[in-house]
């Protein structure tokens, strides 16, 4: 007879599978947030701010039980064609 795993082990395993199946946001997906900090929970934007602390706090307000991944979205560098127009 197989040994039953504890509920917390099953939950952790399901979360790992869910994380792998969720598409990761690319820099292109985050372009609307250029120059700002974003907090991601489960691969989705959960908070945005001008500082990392603001983004994290916004995410914690909407998703209090989950720990967000906070990162800065840099502004795109102008390419050569845009420099010639200036």
Secondary structure, DSSP 8 states (H G I E B T S, - for coil): ------HHHHHHHHHHHHHHHS----TTTTGGGTTEEEEEETTEEEEEESSHHHHHHHHHHHSTTS--EEEEE------HHHHHH-
